[in-house]
Amino acid sequence: MTGDRHPTMALLGALLLTGVGVAACGEPTPGPCGAVVVCEPGERCFSDPACDAATRCARGPEAELYGRSATQAGACVATDDDGCRRSAVTCPFWGQCSAPPDGFAPGGRCPETSRRDGDYLAAHRPACAGQGTCVALHDDECASARICALEGRCTAQNGVCVATRDADCKSSELCRELGHCSLEGLACRALTIGDCAQSVACRDQGDCGIRAGACTDCRRSEWCALEGLCALGVDGCRATSDAQCRGTRACQQEKRCRVQLGRCVR
């Protein structure tokens, strides 16, 4: 009929009005995923959103960084071990090198970044282990990962790498650098004066005291208030005056109110 629009053009016009993306005339666009649709001359073409999602997952940063290269319900998910092992971050850093098995029910906490991880790794840490995310199923995955050498997280548990042995903590970079040499829960923390005293942070920055599981300046440490060890000495935090001792819990509760050889005594 004269003046009537071609049915195909009418359909595409409606799609344009509803916000569906279109490609320029003659450009190949994804058809049924894996096929190619070539636009007819004089017409415009549109791509299938499901195919766009599949391409995004298979070729985008989700696959490259995290091994999530498959698509489920429009989301990028990990479904094969090879994809997880090829990931640039999830496997080599976090030790999460396996696709989650069917029915996997995670129970662990997400790994926490430390201040040594840097902005990049902090921004690209994996989500909590679970369906659709690469997981750590074997201890050898964790043992060969960066997180083991860095933070002593060398054991696979509930899909993530965690610390379970004092020996792993003591051999970690976090122990040497920041004094996190003792196991607490599933992580390495600074729990003793000795942990901090041998650390680079103590030697270079004076962070030889302890507070909330981390090494800190002697004056801000728990041991300053408890034992009067408020001043930095050659072997760590020390008490250097009777005044420091008199303000401590050691003086109030145990009558250790004077200094002797760097400690508060009776």
C-alpha positions as CSV (number, residue, x, y, z in Angstrom):
1,M,0.0,0.0,0.0
2,T,1.3,3.4,-0.9
3,G,2.7,5.3,2.1
4,D,2.8,2.2,4.3
5,R,6.1,1.6,6.0
6,H,7.9,-1.7,5.4
7,P,7.0,-4.1,8.3
8,T,10.7,-4.6,9.1
9,M,11.4,-0.9,9.2
10,A,8.3,-0.4,11.4
11,L,9.5,-3.1,13.9
12,L,13.0,-1.6,14.0
13,G,11.6,1.9,14.5
14,A,9.6,0.6,17.5
15,L,12.7,-1.0,18.9
16,L,14.6,2.3,18.5
17,L,11.8,4.1,20.5
18,T,12.1,1.6,23.3
19,G,15.8,2.1,23.7
20,V,17.1,-1.2,22.1
21,G,20.6,-0.6,20.7
22,V,21.1,-0.7,16.9
23,A,24.1,-1.0,14.7
24,A,24.8,1.0,11.6
25,C,23.7,-0.4,8.2
26,G,25.9,-3.1,6.8
27,E,27.7,-3.9,10.1
28,P,27.8,-7.5,11.2
29,T,26.2,-8.0,14.6
30,P,25.8,-11.1,16.8
31,G,22.8,-13.2,15.9
32,P,22.0,-16.4,17.7
33,C,25.2,-16.5,19.9
34,G,28.0,-17.6,17.7
35,A,26.3,-16.7,14.4
36,V,26.5,-13.4,12.5
37,V,23.7,-11.4,11.1
38,V,24.5,-9.1,8.2
39,C,22.2,-6.1,7.8
40,E,20.3,-5.7,4.6
41,P,21.2,-2.6,2.6
42,G,19.1,0.4,3.5
43,E,18.0,-1.1,6.9
44,R,19.3,-0.9,10.4
45,C,20.1,-3.9,12.6
46,F,20.0,-4.7,16.3
47,S,21.9,-7.2,18.4
48,D,20.5,-9.8,20.9
49,P,21.2,-8.6,24.5
50,A,21.8,-12.1,25.6
51,C,24.5,-12.5,23.0
52,D,26.0,-9.2,24.0
53,A,26.2,-10.5,27.6
54,A,27.8,-13.7,26.5
55,T,30.5,-11.8,24.5
56,R,31.1,-9.4,27.4
57,C,31.6,-12.3,29.8
58,A,33.8,-14.4,27.5
59,R,36.0,-11.6,26.4
60,G,35.8,-8.9,29.1
61,P,37.5,-8.2,32.4
62,E,35.3,-10.6,34.3
63,A,36.9,-13.5,32.5
64,E,40.4,-12.0,32.4
65,L,40.6,-11.1,36.1
66,Y,38.3,-13.5,37.8
67,G,37.7,-16.5,35.5
68,R,34.0,-15.7,35.2
69,S,33.6,-16.4,31.4
70,A,30.2,-18.0,31.2
71,T,26.8,-16.4,31.3
72,Q,23.9,-17.4,33.6
73,A,20.8,-15.2,33.8
74,G,22.7,-12.3,32.3
75,A,25.5,-12.5,34.9
76,C,29.1,-13.6,34.4
77,V,29.9,-16.8,36.3
78,A,32.7,-19.3,36.6
79,T,31.8,-22.7,35.4
80,D,35.1,-24.4,34.4
81,D,38.4,-24.9,36.1
82,D,40.5,-23.8,33.1
83,G,38.8,-20.4,33.1
84,C,39.6,-20.0,36.8
85,R,43.2,-21.1,36.4
86,R,43.7,-18.6,33.6
87,S,42.4,-15.7,35.7
88,A,44.9,-12.8,36.3
89,V,43.9,-12.2,39.9
90,T,41.6,-14.8,41.5
91,C,43.9,-17.8,41.0
92,P,47.4,-16.5,41.2
93,F,46.8,-14.1,44.1
94,W,43.9,-15.5,46.1
95,G,44.4,-19.2,45.3
96,Q,40.8,-19.6,44.0
97,C,41.6,-21.7,41.0
98,S,38.6,-24.1,40.8
99,A,35.0,-23.6,39.5
100,P,32.5,-24.2,42.3
101,P,31.1,-27.7,42.3
102,D,27.3,-28.2,42.1
103,G,25.7,-27.5,45.4
104,F,28.7,-25.8,46.8
105,A,27.7,-23.9,50.0
106,P,30.4,-21.5,51.1
107,G,30.8,-20.9,54.8
108,G,34.0,-18.9,55.0
109,R,34.7,-15.2,55.2
110,C,35.9,-13.2,52.2
111,P,39.6,-12.7,52.3
112,E,40.5,-9.3,53.6
113,T,43.1,-7.1,51.9
114,S,46.0,-5.7,53.9
115,R,47.7,-2.4,53.4
116,R,50.4,-4.1,51.5
117,D,48.1,-5.4,48.8
118,G,48.0,-2.0,47.0
119,D,45.1,-0.2,45.5
120,Y,44.9,-2.4,42.4
121,L,44.4,-5.7,44.3
122,A,42.2,-4.1,46.9
123,A,39.9,-2.9,44.1
124,H,40.0,-6.3,42.3
125,R,39.6,-8.7,45.2
126,P,37.2,-11.5,44.4
127,A,33.7,-11.7,45.8
128,C,32.9,-14.1,48.6
129,A,33.4,-17.7,47.5
130,G,30.1,-19.1,46.2
131,Q,28.1,-20.1,43.2
132,G,29.5,-18.4,40.1
133,T,32.8,-17.5,41.7
134,C,36.1,-19.4,41.4
135,V,36.9,-21.1,44.7
136,A,39.8,-22.6,46.6
137,L,39.1,-26.4,47.0
138,H,42.7,-27.7,47.5
139,D,45.5,-26.7,49.8
140,D,48.0,-26.8,46.9
141,E,46.0,-24.0,45.2
142,C,46.5,-21.8,48.3
143,A,50.1,-22.9,48.9
144,S,51.2,-21.7,45.4
145,A,49.2,-18.5,45.6
146,R,50.6,-15.0,46.4
147,I,48.3,-14.8,49.5
148,C,50.2,-17.7,51.1
149,A,53.6,-16.1,50.9
150,L,52.2,-12.7,51.7
151,E,49.8,-13.3,54.5
152,G,50.2,-17.0,55.5
153,R,46.8,-18.0,54.1
154,C,47.9,-21.4,52.8
155,T,45.0,-23.7,53.6
156,A,41.7,-24.1,51.6
157,Q,38.7,-23.8,53.7
158,N,35.1,-23.1,52.6
159,G,36.2,-21.9,49.2
160,V,38.8,-19.4,50.3
161,C,42.5,-19.5,51.5
162,V,42.9,-19.0,55.2
163,A,45.7,-19.2,57.8
164,T,45.6,-22.3,60.0
165,R,49.3,-22.7,61.1
166,D,51.6,-20.6,63.1
167,A,54.5,-21.7,60.9
168,D,52.7,-20.2,57.8
169,C,52.3,-17.0,59.7
170,K,55.9,-16.8,60.8
171,S,57.2,-17.4,57.2
172,S,55.0,-14.8,55.7
173,E,56.0,-11.4,54.4
174,L,53.4,-9.9,56.6
175,C,55.3,-11.3,59.6
176,R,58.7,-9.9,58.4
177,E,57.3,-6.5,57.4
178,L,54.5,-5.8,59.9
179,G,54.9,-8.3,62.7
180,H,51.8,-10.4,61.9
181,C,53.5,-13.6,63.0
182,S,50.9,-15.3,65.3
183,L,47.8,-17.3,64.3
184,E,44.5,-15.9,65.6
185,G,41.3,-17.4,64.2
186,L,41.9,-17.8,60.5
187,A,44.4,-15.0,60.0
188,C,47.9,-13.9,61.1
189,R,48.1,-11.1,63.6
190,A,50.6,-9.4,65.9
191,L,49.9,-10.8,69.3
192,T,53.2,-10.6,71.2
193,I,55.9,-7.9,71.8
194,G,58.3,-10.3,70.0
195,D,56.1,-10.3,66.9
196,C,56.5,-6.6,66.5
197,A,60.1,-6.2,67.8
198,Q,61.5,-8.3,64.9
199,S,59.5,-6.5,62.2
200,V,60.6,-4.0,59.6
201,A,57.9,-1.7,60.8
202,C,59.5,-1.6,64.3
203,R,63.0,-1.1,62.9
204,D,62.1,1.6,60.3
205,Q,59.0,3.3,61.7
206,G,59.1,2.6,65.5
207,D,55.9,0.5,65.3
208,C,57.1,-1.8,68.1
209,G,54.0,-1.9,70.3
210,I,50.8,-3.8,69.8
211,R,47.2,-2.6,69.5
212,A,44.2,-4.7,68.2
213,G,46.4,-7.3,66.6
214,A,48.7,-4.9,64.8
215,C,52.0,-3.2,65.5
216,T,51.9,0.4,66.3
217,D,53.8,3.2,67.9
218,C,54.8,2.4,71.5
219,R,52.8,5.3,73.0
220,R,49.7,4.2,71.2
221,S,50.1,0.5,72.1
222,E,48.2,-1.6,74.6
223,W,51.4,-2.3,76.4
224,C,51.9,1.3,77.2
225,A,48.7,1.5,79.3
226,L,49.2,-2.0,80.7
227,E,52.9,-2.2,81.4
228,G,54.3,1.3,80.9
229,L,56.3,0.2,77.8
230,C,55.7,3.6,76.1
231,A,59.2,4.5,74.8
232,L,61.1,3.1,71.9
233,G,64.4,1.3,72.8
234,V,66.9,-0.7,70.9
235,D,65.0,-3.9,71.6
236,G,61.5,-2.5,71.2
237,C,59.1,-0.7,73.6
238,R,60.5,0.0,77.0
239,A,59.5,1.8,80.3
240,T,61.9,4.7,80.9
241,S,60.6,6.5,83.9
242,D,58.8,5.9,87.2
243,A,56.1,8.3,85.9
244,Q,55.3,5.9,83.0
245,C,54.9,3.0,85.4
246,R,52.7,4.9,87.9
247,G,50.0,5.5,85.3
248,T,49.7,1.8,84.3
249,R,47.4,-1.0,85.3
250,A,50.6,-2.9,86.4
251,C,51.1,-0.2,89.1
252,Q,47.4,0.0,90.1
253,Q,46.8,-3.7,90.3
254,E,50.2,-5.3,91.0
255,K,52.1,-2.4,92.7
256,R,54.8,-2.4,89.9
257,C,55.3,1.3,90.0
258,R,59.0,1.9,89.4
259,V,61.2,1.3,86.4
260,Q,64.1,-1.1,86.3
261,L,65.9,-2.3,83.1
262,G,63.1,-1.1,80.9
263,R,60.3,-2.7,82.8
264,C,57.9,-1.7,85.6
265,V,58.7,-3.6,88.8
266,R,57.7,-3.5,92.5
